[in-house]
Amino acid sequence: MQTRRIATDGLTQQVIEAGEGPLLLLLHGFPELGVSWRAQVEALAEAGFHAVAPDMRGYGGTDRPADEAEHSILHLVGDMVDLVRALGADQAVVVGHDWGAVVAWHCALMRPDLFRAVAGLSVPFQPRRPKGPPTTAMAAITKRAGLGDLYIERFQAADAHVEMDADPATALRKMFWSFDGATSDADQSTGFLPDGVSLMDSVSDRAAPPPWMSPDHFDAYVAAFAASGFKGPLDWYRCIDRNWALTAFLQDRGIDRPSLFLVGERDPVRRYAGVHEAGLKDWLTDLRGQIVLPDAGHWIQQERPEEVSAALARFLRDLS
């Protein structure tokens, strides 16, 4: 497994990669890095693939555009389109986790000619619907239910990253712990925040790195986010309404490429995104599997590396 920087169209991307064979892109989410896929890069390289996991736009060793608007879904898909070209391939399978799953779904949705199959972890595909800007709909639902604010709403604030930048180690420790499968129900985050309580304040100070994260692995995350900051990653969230406006041409469109979905049984994201799991087969017309990993939380490729790698390897082998 090696790390290198690759110049793509207007962006230099840092990747970890291994293996030779058909190209496989592994896209991380928030607040992660390409190294979150290291187990899969190794396993899938051994299975006969060129496995590549980039630090996504705004993260780690990849360039960090200053303009919030340059983190739209069109930019993120475009980054992956040009990464395929820069790696010398004509097609790729794309796999994503969390926000990376959103990008992966849209890669297959927008460029099915280039992305021949897609797998999403933790965040199911959600079709574009004519219901207005997503943050407006979120606010209406959470207020009506008396749930406070979904953290995604709070991330819209221009200064939402400042608290995280002030203490990256605490921010990362709390986020990893509160969304992990080994954390108790009482201590897991619900994703919903009372008035005046930030995401960081909502998580106990007892939070510790989860059992699968070694001290060296955690220190690498802290060093990366201390250097790059949280503004770029949160700009992805600040583009949610912009993404809705930019993708009207995708209205009610589904994905016809071979697809796979995996989620942890105890993933807190299911509390607000899980409603979309039931209808996946209606929008993913070649859905090859929908897997729930018992007792796993949100960080499934790191919590359960062998099971995730095996599921991906089976999916890849079965592609026609």
Secondary structure, DSSP 8 states (H G I E B T S, - for coil): -EEEEEEETTEEEEEEEE--SSEEEEE--TT--GGGGHHHHHHHHHTT-EEEEE--TTSTTS---S-GGGGSHHHHHHHHHHHHHHTT-S-EEEEEETHHHHHHHHHHHH-TTTEEEEEEESS------SS--HHHHHHHHHHHTT--EEHHHHTTSTTTTHHHHH-HHHHHHHHHHHT-TTS-TTTS--SEE-TT--TTTTS-TT----TT--HHHHHHHHHHHHHH-SHHHHHHHHTHHHHHHHTGGGTT--B-S-EEEEEETT-TTHHHHGGGTTTHHHHBTTEEEEEEETT--S-HHHHSHHHHHHHHHHHHHT--
